[in-house]
Amino acid sequence: MLADEKDSEMAGTGAAFPCTLTINTPFPTSRLANIALRSLSVDEELSPLVKRSFSLADGPTSPIESDTGNIQTVLKTEYRATTNRMLRVAVNGFFESLIVVMQVMEELDVDVIQEKGMESLEGAQGIEQGLTGVSAGGA
């Protein structure tokens, strides 16, 4: 679809899709924001009663990217729907997908969302201390 056709389609959706929501998700680098955009945009909305668009926006300049001048670190997601209920259902699905993308970034990427310390789970609620792993039969 050409840019002019997309703009005219979006302009015509105001009356048919009165419920709107814009979600701005900041990332530490433009590379991570771009990865999120590409990962999330491959899935079309399931309902024809919901329209969604993605773009990257400028965020606050971070020291990492101040030298390059590339500061598009915010993933901007715009939703339009026919009813508030349809909007809520679509946004819930979006957040589930966004969480998966961010968890994958955290586990597999070199410049993770937040560097985790080497905290121990010992003493955390629900974790039993002092277990040695020996079976009850003594073997």
DRENNUTI-703043 format. One record per residue (C-alpha): x negated, y, z; residue number from 1. Coordinates in steps of 0.05 Angstrom, whole numbers, plus 32768, in hexadecimal, padded with zeros to 4 digits. Each point is the difference from the previous one (the first is absolute). Example, Ala and Ser with C-alpha at 12.3 -4.5 7.8 and 13.67 -1.06 7.14 Angstrom:
REM DRENNUTI-703043
<xx=7F0A yy=7FA6 zz=809C nr=1>
<xx=7FE5 yy=8045 zz=7FF3 nr=2>
//
This chain:
REM DRENNUTI-703043
<xx=8000 yy=8000 zz=8000 nr=1>
<xx=7FE5 yy=8045 zz=7FEE nr=2>
<xx=7FF4 yy=8034 zz=8035 nr=3>
<xx=8038 yy=802D zz=7FE5 nr=4>
<xx=8032 yy=7FC7 zz=7FFF nr=5>
<xx=7FEC yy=7FED zz=8048 nr=6>
<xx=8008 yy=8049 zz=8017 nr=7>
<xx=8045 yy=8006 zz=7FE0 nr=8>
<xx=8015 yy=7FBD zz=801D nr=9>
<xx=7FEA yy=8015 zz=8046 nr=10>
<xx=8023 yy=8043 zz=7FF9 nr=11>
<xx=8041 yy=7FDD zz=7FED nr=12>
<xx=7FFE yy=7FD3 zz=803D nr=13>
<xx=800F yy=8038 zz=8032 nr=14>
<xx=804C yy=7FF7 zz=7FFE nr=15>
<xx=8000 yy=7FB5 zz=7FF6 nr=16>
<xx=7FCA yy=7FF4 zz=8035 nr=17>
<xx=800E yy=8033 zz=8037 nr=18>
<xx=7FDB yy=7FDE zz=8039 nr=19>
<xx=7FB5 yy=800F zz=7FFE nr=20>
<xx=7FC3 yy=7FF3 zz=802A nr=21>
<xx=7FB6 yy=8011 zz=7FF5 nr=22>
<xx=7FCC yy=7FD8 zz=8025 nr=23>
<xx=7FB8 yy=801A zz=8004 nr=24>
<xx=7FCD yy=7FCB zz=8015 nr=25>
<xx=7FBA yy=801B zz=800C nr=26>
<xx=7FC2 yy=7FD5 zz=7FF2 nr=27>
<xx=7FB8 yy=800E zz=8013 nr=28>
<xx=7FE8 yy=8000 zz=7FB7 nr=29>
<xx=801F yy=800C zz=7FBC nr=30>
<xx=7FE8 yy=7FBB zz=7FEB nr=31>
<xx=802B yy=7FDF zz=8036 nr=32>
<xx=803B yy=802C zz=7FEF nr=33>
<xx=7FF9 yy=7FED zz=7FB6 nr=34>
<xx=7FFC yy=7FB6 zz=8012 nr=35>
<xx=8040 yy=8006 zz=8029 nr=36>
<xx=8023 yy=8025 zz=7FC6 nr=37>
<xx=7FEC yy=7FCB zz=7FCD nr=38>
<xx=8012 yy=7FC6 zz=802F nr=39>
<xx=8045 yy=801B zz=8013 nr=40>
<xx=8015 yy=801A zz=7FBB nr=41>
<xx=7FFE yy=7FBC zz=7FDD nr=42>
<xx=8041 yy=7FEB zz=8022 nr=43>
<xx=803F yy=801F zz=7FE3 nr=44>
<xx=8039 yy=8013 zz=802E nr=45>
<xx=8030 yy=7FC5 zz=8005 nr=46>
<xx=803F yy=802B zz=7FFF nr=47>
<xx=8015 yy=802E zz=7FC7 nr=48>
<xx=801F yy=802B zz=8037 nr=49>
<xx=7FBA yy=8016 zz=8017 nr=50>
<xx=7FCA yy=8026 zz=7FDB nr=51>
<xx=7FB8 yy=8005 zz=8019 nr=52>
<xx=7FC2 yy=8025 zz=7FE8 nr=53>
<xx=7FB8 yy=8001 zz=8018 nr=54>
<xx=7FCB yy=8036 zz=7FFA nr=55>
<xx=7FC0 yy=8015 zz=8022 nr=56>
<xx=7FFC yy=8043 zz=8023 nr=57>
<xx=7FC9 yy=8029 zz=801F nr=58>
<xx=7FF3 yy=7FF3 zz=8049 nr=59>
<xx=7FD4 yy=8022 zz=8032 nr=60>
<xx=7FB8 yy=7FFF zz=7FE8 nr=61>
<xx=7FD8 yy=7FC9 zz=8022 nr=62>
<xx=7FB4 yy=8002 zz=8008 nr=63>
<xx=7FFB yy=7FC1 zz=7FD5 nr=64>
<xx=801E yy=8021 zz=7FC3 nr=65>
<xx=7FEF yy=804A zz=800A nr=66>
<xx=7FC3 yy=7FF8 zz=7FD3 nr=67>
<xx=8026 yy=7FE1 zz=7FC6 nr=68>
<xx=803B yy=8030 zz=8002 nr=69>
<xx=8031 yy=7FC6 zz=7FF8 nr=70>
<xx=8031 yy=8009 zz=8039 nr=71>
<xx=803E yy=7FDB zz=7FE8 nr=72>
<xx=8006 yy=7FD5 zz=803E nr=73>
<xx=804B yy=8002 zz=800C nr=74>
<xx=802E yy=7FCD zz=7FE0 nr=75>
<xx=8042 yy=8025 zz=7FF2 nr=76>
<xx=803C yy=7FD2 zz=7FF8 nr=77>
<xx=8042 yy=801F zz=7FEC nr=78>
<xx=8041 yy=7FDA zz=8007 nr=79>
<xx=8045 yy=8011 zz=7FE4 nr=80>
<xx=803E yy=7FD5 zz=800C nr=81>
<xx=804B yy=8001 zz=7FF8 nr=82>
<xx=800E yy=7FF5 zz=804A nr=83>
<xx=7FDA yy=8006 zz=8042 nr=84>
<xx=8007 yy=7FB5 zz=800A nr=85>
<xx=7FDE yy=7FF1 zz=7FBD nr=86>
<xx=7FC9 yy=8032 zz=8011 nr=87>
<xx=7FF5 yy=7FDF zz=8044 nr=88>
<xx=7FFB yy=7FBA zz=7FE3 nr=89>
<xx=7FD0 yy=8016 zz=7FCA nr=90>
<xx=7FD3 yy=8026 zz=8030 nr=91>
<xx=7FFE yy=7FC5 zz=8031 nr=92>
<xx=7FE7 yy=7FD5 zz=7FC7 nr=93>
<xx=7FCD yy=8035 zz=7FED nr=94>
<xx=7FE4 yy=8003 zz=8046 nr=95>
<xx=7FF9 yy=7FB4 zz=8003 nr=96>
<xx=7FD8 yy=8002 zz=7FBF nr=97>
<xx=7FD7 yy=803C zz=8018 nr=98>
<xx=7FEE yy=7FDB zz=8040 nr=99>
<xx=7FE8 yy=7FC4 zz=7FD8 nr=100>
<xx=7FD5 yy=802C zz=7FD2 nr=101>
<xx=7FE1 yy=8024 zz=803B nr=102>
<xx=7FF2 yy=7FBE zz=8025 nr=103>
<xx=7FDD yy=7FE5 zz=7FC2 nr=104>
<xx=7FD6 yy=8040 zz=7FFB nr=105>
<xx=7FEE yy=7FF9 zz=8049 nr=106>
<xx=7FEB yy=7FB8 zz=7FF9 nr=107>
<xx=7FDE yy=8000 zz=7FBC nr=108>
<xx=7FE8 yy=8046 zz=7FEF nr=109>
<xx=7FBC yy=801D zz=8010 nr=110>
<xx=8019 yy=8044 zz=8018 nr=111>
<xx=803A yy=7FE8 zz=802B nr=112>
<xx=8038 yy=802A zz=801B nr=113>
<xx=7FE3 yy=8001 zz=8046 nr=114>
<xx=7FC1 yy=7FDC zz=8016 nr=115>
<xx=8013 yy=7FCF zz=8036 nr=116>
<xx=7FD5 yy=7FF5 zz=803C nr=117>
<xx=7FEF yy=7FBB zz=8018 nr=118>
<xx=8036 yy=7FFF zz=8035 nr=119>
<xx=800B yy=7FBE zz=8022 nr=120>
<xx=8045 yy=7FE3 zz=8009 nr=121>
<xx=7FEB yy=7FE3 zz=8043 nr=122>
<xx=8030 yy=8019 zz=8035 nr=123>
<xx=8034 yy=801A zz=7FCF nr=124>
<xx=8048 yy=7FF2 zz=8010 nr=125>
<xx=8012 yy=7FB8 zz=7FEC nr=126>
<xx=7FB7 yy=7FE9 zz=7FFA nr=127>
<xx=7FEB yy=7FCC zz=8033 nr=128>
<xx=7FBA yy=8005 zz=801C nr=129>
<xx=7FD2 yy=7FC8 zz=8013 nr=130>
<xx=8018 yy=7FCA zz=7FD0 nr=131>
<xx=7FC7 yy=7FD4 zz=7FE8 nr=132>
<xx=8023 yy=7FD9 zz=7FC9 nr=133>
<xx=7FF8 yy=7FBC zz=8021 nr=134>
<xx=803B yy=7FD2 zz=7FF4 nr=135>
<xx=802B yy=7FE8 zz=803A nr=136>
<xx=7FE7 yy=7FB9 zz=7FF6 nr=137>
<xx=7FB9 yy=8016 zz=8011 nr=138>
<xx=7FE3 yy=7FEB zz=7FBD nr=139>
//
